[in-house]
Amino acid sequence: MLNLYRSVMDSNFNPLRNLPPPQRFQVMVILSIMWTTIFCAGAGAWLWYGELIVLHVLIATGIVVTGITFARASRKSQS
């Protein structure tokens, strides 16, 4: 479980580790703001509309964006 956590949340272990520290920090902050917005919008939609589909779509979009970000950082470090 610790390895799974580190592979996403710890910038010393995830694909962003090869970026310069200031850029790594900036990307992690932007991703954290994105995830905070997703969960707040999902909770608000659930409370307001009672629909969980919005939350699921937002989470799926967040996973895709995070995956693309990690893939690009991994590809950039390999070249």
C-alpha positions as CSV (number, residue, x, y, z in Angstrom):
1,M,0.0,0.0,0.0
2,L,2.9,2.4,0.8
3,N,4.4,1.8,-2.7
4,L,1.0,2.6,-4.3
5,Y,0.8,5.8,-2.3
6,R,4.3,6.9,-3.1
7,S,3.9,6.2,-6.9
8,V,1.2,8.9,-7.0
9,M,1.7,11.3,-4.1
10,D,5.5,11.4,-3.5
11,S,7.3,13.4,-6.1
12,N,10.5,11.7,-5.3
13,F,9.1,8.4,-6.5
14,N,6.5,9.2,-9.2
15,P,7.4,10.1,-12.8
16,L,7.8,13.7,-12.0
17,R,11.0,12.9,-10.1
18,N,13.2,13.8,-13.1
19,L,11.8,17.3,-13.4
20,P,13.6,20.2,-11.7
21,P,12.3,20.8,-8.2
22,P,10.5,24.1,-8.8
23,Q,8.7,22.6,-11.9
24,R,7.9,19.4,-9.9
25,F,6.4,21.5,-7.1
26,Q,4.4,23.5,-9.6
27,V,2.9,20.5,-11.3
28,M,2.1,18.8,-7.9
29,V,0.3,22.0,-6.7
30,I,-1.7,22.2,-9.9
31,L,-2.7,18.6,-9.7
32,S,-3.7,19.0,-6.0
33,I,-5.8,22.0,-6.9
34,M,-7.4,20.0,-9.7
35,W,-8.2,17.1,-7.3
36,T,-9.6,19.5,-4.7
37,T,-11.9,21.1,-7.3
38,I,-13.0,17.7,-8.5
39,F,-14.0,16.5,-5.1
40,C,-15.7,19.8,-4.1
41,A,-17.6,19.9,-7.4
42,G,-18.6,16.3,-7.0
43,A,-19.8,16.7,-3.5
44,G,-21.7,19.9,-4.4
45,A,-23.4,18.2,-7.4
46,W,-24.3,15.2,-5.2
47,L,-25.8,17.4,-2.5
48,W,-27.5,19.8,-5.0
49,Y,-28.8,17.3,-7.6
50,G,-28.5,14.0,-5.9
51,E,-26.7,12.6,-8.9
52,L,-23.5,10.6,-8.5
53,I,-22.8,10.4,-12.3
54,V,-21.2,13.9,-12.1
55,L,-18.8,12.7,-9.4
56,H,-17.9,9.7,-11.4
57,V,-17.2,11.7,-14.6
58,L,-15.1,14.2,-12.7
59,I,-13.0,11.5,-11.0
60,A,-12.5,9.7,-14.4
61,T,-11.4,13.0,-16.0
62,G,-9.0,13.6,-13.1
63,I,-7.5,10.2,-13.4
64,V,-7.0,10.7,-17.2
65,V,-5.4,14.2,-16.7
66,T,-3.1,12.8,-13.9
67,G,-2.1,9.9,-16.1
68,I,-1.4,12.1,-19.1
69,T,0.7,14.4,-16.9
70,F,2.7,11.5,-15.5
71,A,3.2,9.9,-18.9
72,R,4.5,13.2,-20.4
73,A,6.9,13.7,-17.5
74,S,8.1,10.1,-17.9
75,R,8.6,10.5,-21.6
76,K,10.4,13.8,-21.1
77,S,12.8,12.3,-18.7
78,Q,13.6,9.4,-21.0
79,S,14.5,11.7,-23.9
